[in-house]
């Protein structure tokens, strides 16, 4: 089965048909998706701006990043679930949209970055880490997640 065949099957599946045919369904799913995106953005920005010493200077950075990571995981789960349902309703349109693929690549990079690099490093005592390591990681994190969000937004603009 080719990737295009999978996308065509997904759109023709009962989930895809339901999302596509029920007028308010896509809008409701998209609203939840956007709220989860806002929560993810808040988690990323609060942690990364703290690592850059811009906000919450009176709170230990380990505390901020630990709490933000918990919210990040919940919001990422909600984004993945709602994103799947949104995709099901417009799968073939997304298949042909380069911004969709940009978002998926950036999302994959972001997930790997967070769980393979960022989270393990930030579990350590931040006072023992090089401040430039923390700053560069924060800048890389914000760059990745802005790319995910902006390419996702361009999926809607280019359709």
N, C-alpha and C positions, 0 to 999 in steps of 0.2 A: 504494500500500500504506500503510495507516494504521500508526501506531506500535503500537497494540494488535495488529494483524495480524502485525507483525514479531516482537513478543514471543511470540505464539502459535506462529509458525513456528519461532522459536529453541528454544522448549521442546519442540516436536515433532521437531526436527532430531535426527540421530543423536547429536550431542554431548549435547543436552538429555536425550534418552532414556537414554543411557549414564549420565550423572551422576545422573539421578533413579532409575534402576532398580537400579544396583549399590549395595548397602547402604553399603559403606565408602568409596565414591568421593567423595561429597560431604564426608564427614568428613575425609578425607585432604586434599582440596583446601582445605577451610576451615582446617585446621591450618597448611598452608603459607601461606595468606593471612594468618592471625593472626601467624605468625612474621615475615612481611614487614612487617606493620603495626607490630610491635614494633621492628623495625629502622628503619623510617621514623620512628617516634616518637623513637627514640634519636638519630637524625640531626638531626631538627628540634630536639629539646630541647637536645642538646649545643651546637649552633650558636647557638640563640636564647638559652639561658642564659649562654653565653659573651658574647654581644653585650650582655647585661644585666649583665655582670661578676659573675655569681653563681658560676660554676664555671670551672675551668681558667684562672684569672687569670694563671698563670705561662707560658701558651702564647699566642703572638700570635693575635689573633682571626681574622686572615686565614688562618692555618694551620688553625684549627679549622673555620671555615666551608668552606674548600676541601675538606678531607677529608670533612666531613659531607655536602657536596653530592654527592660521588661515591657515598657509601652511599645517599643519598636517591634518586638516579637508579636504582640497581639495585633498591632495595626498591620504588620506584614501579612499575617495569616488572613485577616479580613480582606486585604487588598488582593491576595492570591485567589481567594474564593470568589469574591465579587468580580474580579477580572476574568476568571474562567466563564462565569455566567454571561458577562457582557460579550466576551469573545464568541460564545456559542450563538448569540443572536446575529452577529455580523462577521462570521468567521472568514468567508471568502473575500469580503471587502478588506479585512485585516491582512489576509494572506498577500494581497497585491499592494499593500501600503508599506513603503520603505520606513516610515516612522514607527510602525508597529514593530518591525524587526529591529530597529535601533533601540526601541524601548526594551524589547526582550533581551537583547544582548547586554544593555546597560543594567537591567534588572539582575541578570545572571551574574554579572561582574560585581554588582552591589551586594548580592547575597553572599557570594564567595568572600568578598572583602570583609564584610561584617563578621561572618561566622568563622572564617579561617585565619584572619589577620587581626582585625580590630578587637573583637571580643577577647580572644586569648591574651593579647597584649595588655588590654585595659583591666584585666583581672589582677594584674600585678599592682603593687603600690606605685602610684603615679609619681611620688617624690623620688623614686629610684630610677625613673626613666628620664632620658634626655628630653628637655623641654621642646627641642626642635622636632624630635620624633613625634611628640604629641601634636604639635602644631601642624606638621606636614600631614599627619594622619587625618586630622580634623579637616584640613583643606581638601584632601583627596576624597574624604567621605562626602562633604558638601557638594563637591563637583559631580561625583557619581550620582547622587540622589537628585540634584537639580537636572541632570541629563535625563534621568528616568522620568521625572515629572514633566519636564518640558517636551520631551519626545512623545509622551502620552497625550499631552495637550494637543500636539500637532497632528495626532491621529484624527482627532475631531475636526481640526481646521482643514485637513486635506481631503476629507471625505465629502 
